[in-house]
């Protein structure tokens, strides 16, 4: 359990979570549209999981 938690808390994870929160907040406030939020969020998540997949491939 501690190993999974330590892997979760790294720079990319923190940035991904922070950006998700920030853009969700901006969307709720009305500063950006839901469509813009979806595009930004999808890009962030795709990048995060894409790099995680590449790490796993390199490790094997």
C-alpha positions as CSV (number, residue, x, y, z in Angstrom):
1,X,0.0,0.0,0.0
2,X,2.8,2.4,0.9
3,X,4.5,1.7,-2.4
4,X,1.4,2.6,-4.4
5,X,1.0,5.8,-2.4
6,X,4.7,6.7,-3.0
7,X,4.3,6.1,-6.7
8,X,1.2,8.3,-6.8
9,X,2.9,11.2,-5.1
10,X,5.4,12.3,-7.8
11,X,5.7,15.5,-9.7
12,X,3.6,14.4,-12.7
13,X,0.8,13.2,-10.5
14,X,0.8,16.3,-8.4
15,X,0.8,18.5,-11.6
16,X,-2.0,16.5,-13.1
17,X,-4.2,16.6,-10.0
18,X,-3.5,20.4,-9.6
19,X,-4.3,21.2,-13.2
20,X,-7.5,19.2,-13.1
21,X,-8.6,21.0,-10.0
22,X,-7.7,24.4,-11.4
23,X,-9.5,23.9,-14.7
24,X,-12.5,22.4,-13.0
25,X,-12.7,25.5,-10.8
26,X,-12.4,27.8,-13.8
27,X,-15.1,25.9,-15.5
28,X,-17.5,26.1,-12.5
29,X,-16.7,29.9,-12.2
30,X,-17.6,30.3,-15.9
31,X,-14.1,31.5,-17.0
32,X,-13.9,28.7,-19.4
33,X,-16.6,26.7,-21.1
34,X,-17.3,23.1,-20.5
35,X,-16.1,22.3,-23.9
36,X,-12.7,24.0,-23.3
37,X,-12.4,22.2,-19.9
38,X,-13.1,18.8,-21.6
39,X,-10.4,19.5,-24.2
40,X,-7.8,20.6,-21.6
41,X,-8.7,17.8,-19.2
42,X,-8.5,15.1,-21.9
43,X,-5.1,16.4,-23.1
44,X,-3.7,16.3,-19.5
45,X,-5.0,12.9,-18.8
46,X,-3.9,11.4,-22.1
47,X,-0.4,12.8,-21.6
48,X,-0.2,11.5,-18.0
49,X,-1.4,8.0,-18.9
50,X,0.7,8.0,-22.1
51,X,3.9,8.6,-20.2
52,X,2.9,6.0,-17.6
53,X,2.4,3.4,-20.4
54,X,5.8,4.3,-21.9
55,X,7.5,3.9,-18.6
56,X,6.0,0.4,-18.2
57,X,7.1,-0.6,-21.7
58,X,10.6,0.7,-21.0
59,X,10.8,-1.2,-17.8
60,X,9.9,-4.6,-19.3
